[in-house]
Amino acid sequence: MVEDQDKPDKKEDTFDSAGEAIEYLSMDQARVLAIRHARENTEFYSRRYRNRDLVWEVAEADEDEDFYHIRLTHRPALRFDGEPGVELLTIDKVGEIEIRQLLSEPR
C-alpha cells in the first residue's frame, strides 16, 4: 500500500491550475483545426492568393509527445494545373496553434 502512495496520480496531469479538466485534441481534431485556421486566416498568403477561393488538404500529419505537426497543401479552387502550396502547422495537444510556416506557394 505504501508503494501506491509514492506513485504520482496520473489524473493530476488532466487538470489545469484552476482545477478544470483539460481536454486533449485527437489527431483528427487537430487536422480539422489546421484546415479551419488556414481557411479563416488567409491574410497569411501573398496578395495573389489571399482573396481567392482556395482548397486545403492534409498532406501529412505526425505527432510527438507535446504537439501535432500538420502539413497542409493549398491551391486555387478552380482551373489550377500547377503544384499546390505547402504549409506546416504545429498545434499543441490542447488546441493552441503554436507555429504556422508557409513552406511554398502554389506554382
C-alpha positions, 0 to 999 in steps of 0.5 A: 500500500505504501508503494501506491502512495509514492506513485504520482496520480496520473489524473493530476496531469488532466487538470489545469491550475484552476482545477478544470479538466483539460481536454486533449485534441485527437489527431483528427481534431487537430487536422480539422483545426489546421484546415479551419485556421488556414481557411479563416486566416488567409491574410497569411498568403501573398496578395495573389492568393489571399482573396481567392477561393482556395482548397486545403488538404492534409498532406501529412500529419505526425505527432510527438509527445507535446504537439501535432505537426500538420502539413497542409497543401493549398491551391486555387479552387478552380482551373489550377494545373500547377503544384499546390502550396505547402504549409506546416502547422504545429498545434499543441495537444490542447488546441493552441496553434503554436507555429504556422510556416508557409513552406511554398506557394502554389506554382 
